[in-house]
Amino acid sequence: MPDLFWANLLVLGFTYELFTLVDIEDGNTLSERVRAWFRIHTRPGRAIFTVGWTGFAVWFLIHVLTG
């Protein structure tokens, strides 16, 4: 059952992302939303995103490899 849940979540996200790529309206893709949420155009926003993303990536890698 968890596999079905995660698969559906990924498919829904992928489907929405594909829809936003062909949509003429700007600001709908995941990367555009992340830039807005973290205010990447500012130094603090860029720093917070970089630290957060790197921390998550390191944690997830260790979490998966050491299971």
Backbone as CSV, one residue per row, in Angstrom:
resi,resn,N_x,N_y,N_z,CA_x,CA_y,CA_z,C_x,C_y,C_z
1,MET,0.802,-1.204,0.000,0.000,0.000,0.000,0.852,1.278,0.000
2,PRO,1.951,1.343,0.770,2.768,2.562,0.717,3.346,2.818,-0.678
3,ASP,3.699,1.725,-1.388,4.234,1.905,-2.743,3.212,2.574,-3.653
4,LEU,1.967,2.173,-3.530,0.900,2.758,-4.342,0.716,4.241,-4.004
5,PHE,0.752,4.556,-2.735,0.616,5.951,-2.302,1.732,6.810,-2.888
6,TRP,2.992,6.378,-2.710,4.126,7.165,-3.197,4.143,7.252,-4.717
7,ALA,3.783,6.167,-5.382,3.718,6.184,-6.847,2.676,7.195,-7.324
8,ASN,1.510,7.185,-6.694,0.463,8.141,-7.072,0.892,9.576,-6.810
9,LEU,1.551,9.798,-5.700,2.024,11.140,-5.374,3.025,11.631,-6.422
10,LEU,3.946,10.769,-6.812,4.928,11.138,-7.834,4.272,11.390,-9.183
11,VAL,3.334,10.542,-9.560,2.637,10.708,-10.842,1.834,12.009,-10.847
12,LEU,1.148,12.302,-9.756,0.386,13.555,-9.675,1.303,14.773,-9.801
13,GLY,2.415,14.752,-9.087,3.362,15.858,-9.164,3.957,16.008,-10.551
14,PHE,4.325,14.893,-11.160,4.894,14.909,-12.505,3.871,15.420,-13.515
15,THR,2.626,14.976,-13.375,1.561,15.402,-14.285,1.326,16.905,-14.173
16,TYR,1.263,17.401,-12.948,1.064,18.841,-12.759,2.236,19.628,-13.340
17,GLU,3.446,19.145,-13.124,4.627,19.832,-13.651,4.593,19.872,-15.175
18,LEU,4.206,18.773,-15.812,4.086,18.764,-17.275,3.036,19.764,-17.744
19,PHE,1.921,19.821,-17.037,0.875,20.786,-17.380,1.401,22.215,-17.294
20,THR,2.151,22.528,-16.252,2.654,23.893,-16.075,3.722,24.243,-17.104
21,LEU,4.416,23.246,-17.616,5.437,23.522,-18.629,4.823,23.968,-19.947
22,VAL,3.633,23.477,-20.274,2.976,23.873,-21.524,2.020,25.042,-21.317
23,ASP,1.749,25.398,-20.074,0.882,26.525,-19.752,1.618,27.824,-20.075
24,ILE,0.908,28.821,-20.572,1.563,30.087,-20.943,1.804,31.001,-19.744
25,GLU,1.185,30.696,-18.620,1.342,31.535,-17.432,2.668,31.234,-16.729
26,ASP,3.400,32.289,-16.398,4.669,32.125,-15.686,4.424,31.939,-14.192
27,GLY,5.354,31.239,-13.536,5.316,31.123,-12.088,4.618,29.900,-11.546
28,ASN,4.321,28.922,-12.380,3.581,27.746,-11.919,4.434,26.503,-11.699
29,THR,5.630,26.457,-12.273,6.432,25.244,-12.133,6.996,25.140,-10.720
30,LEU,7.416,23.948,-10.360,7.970,23.730,-9.022,9.195,24.608,-8.786
31,SER,10.080,24.684,-9.760,11.286,25.496,-9.564,10.943,26.979,-9.417
32,GLU,9.966,27.463,-10.169,9.558,28.864,-10.033,8.922,29.125,-8.669
33,ARG,8.155,28.185,-8.169,7.529,28.331,-6.851,8.589,28.313,-5.753
34,VAL,9.570,27.408,-5.879,10.645,27.337,-4.878,11.428,28.644,-4.860
35,ARG,11.711,29.195,-6.034,12.419,30.482,-6.089,11.633,31.572,-5.367
36,ALA,10.319,31.573,-5.547,9.479,32.582,-4.885,9.397,32.334,-3.377
37,TRP,9.177,31.083,-2.969,9.039,30.760,-1.541,10.284,31.134,-0.752
38,PHE,11.451,30.829,-1.327,12.707,31.082,-0.615,13.309,32.442,-0.951
39,ARG,12.651,33.180,-1.842,13.151,34.493,-2.265,14.617,34.393,-2.699
40,ILE,14.829,33.539,-3.671,16.175,33.235,-4.153,16.887,34.478,-4.689
41,HIS,16.140,35.486,-5.101,16.770,36.695,-5.635,17.478,37.517,-4.557
42,THR,17.287,37.144,-3.272,17.985,37.842,-2.187,19.115,36.959,-1.657
43,ARG,20.131,37.589,-1.098,21.250,36.810,-0.536,20.809,35.902,0.607
44,PRO,20.012,36.405,1.567,19.568,35.514,2.649,18.718,34.350,2.137
45,GLY,17.844,34.635,1.185,17.009,33.572,0.626,17.837,32.510,-0.069
46,ARG,18.821,32.963,-0.820,19.714,32.035,-1.517,20.502,31.188,-0.515
47,ALA,20.971,31.822,0.552,21.738,31.110,1.578,20.862,30.097,2.315
48,ILE,19.647,30.508,2.699,18.741,29.599,3.407,18.393,28.399,2.537
49,PHE,18.097,28.657,1.273,17.774,27.549,0.373,18.971,26.615,0.216
50,THR,20.158,27.170,0.022,21.357,26.357,-0.178,21.639,25.473,1.032
51,VAL,21.579,26.047,2.219,21.824,25.273,3.441,20.739,24.213,3.629
52,GLY,19.491,24.604,3.429,18.383,23.659,3.593,18.435,22.512,2.605
53,TRP,18.667,22.840,1.337,18.707,21.804,0.300,19.894,20.869,0.513
54,THR,21.058,21.433,0.830,22.243,20.611,1.067,22.055,19.731,2.294
55,GLY,21.501,20.299,3.355,21.231,19.510,4.564,20.276,18.367,4.289
56,PHE,19.208,18.648,3.557,18.248,17.598,3.218,18.903,16.520,2.361
57,ALA,19.674,16.930,1.354,20.307,15.964,0.458,21.276,15.057,1.211
58,VAL,22.070,15.629,2.103,23.018,14.832,2.890,22.263,13.881,3.811
59,TRP,21.251,14.403,4.522,20.456,13.546,5.413,19.801,12.414,4.635
60,PHE,19.196,12.713,3.495,18.473,11.695,2.735,19.429,10.629,2.208
61,LEU,20.587,11.046,1.726,21.577,10.088,1.234,22.002,9.137,2.349
62,ILE,22.343,9.676,3.502,22.741,8.840,4.642,21.582,7.953,5.079
63,HIS,20.390,8.510,5.138,19.195,7.771,5.546,18.937,6.570,4.631
64,VAL,19.050,6.778,3.330,18.785,5.695,2.374,19.904,4.659,2.400
65,LEU,21.148,5.114,2.447,22.273,4.178,2.381,22.447,3.356,3.652
66,THR,22.090,3.924,4.794,22.294,3.195,6.046,21.026,2.534,6.554
67,GLY,19.888,2.867,5.933,18.571,2.297,6.187,18.366,1.750,7.510
